[in-house]
């Protein structure tokens, strides 16, 4: 019976390595989504400021955007 345990010990190591690889891949995807989300938030905020400026009837909206940066 002890031979069976030794035979499958390599499979446990491989399963552990596969789980670690999958966890790292999941973390990388989550980090990528956070970075993309922050980029989108920043760009949408800039567009919103320009749109608000134009809707208020101003003509120098490029200065408003330059002050926000």
N, C-alpha and C positions, 0 to 999 in steps of 0.2 A: 504494500500500500504506500510506503514512503517513496517509492519510485515514481508513482503517479504525481505526487506533489512536486517533486523535483522537475518532472517533465513539463509541467504547466507554469513553472515559475517565470520562464521567459515571456510567456504571454501576458502575465501581470505587469511586467516591466513595460512591455510594448503598449498595453492599454493605458498605463499611467502617462507614458510619453505622448500618446494620441490625445488624451484629455488635456494635457498641458498645452499642446499645440493648438487645440481647438479653443482653449481659454484665451491664449494669446491672440489668436485671430479675432475672437469676439471682442477683446479689449481694443484691438487696433481699429476695428470697424466702429466701435462706440466712440473712440477718440476722433476718428475721421468725421463722424456725424456731428460731434460737438464743434469741431473747427469749422465745418461748412455752415452750421447753424449760426455761429457767431459772425461769420462773414456775411451771411444773408441779413442778419439783424442790423449790422452796420450799414450795409448798402440800402436797405429799406428805410432806415432812419434818415439817411441823407436825402433819399428821394422824397420822403414825406416832408422834410423841411423845405425843400425846393417847391413842392406842390403847395404847401401852406403859404409860402411867400408869394407865389404867383396868384393864388386865390385871393389874397388880401389886396391885390392891385399894385404891388410894388414892381419896379423895373430893374432894381439892382440886386437881384436874388443871388448872384454869384458871391457877393460880399457876405451874405448871411451864411452861405455854405462854408466859406473860407474861415469865418469866425468859429464855426462849430468844430473844425478840425483842430 
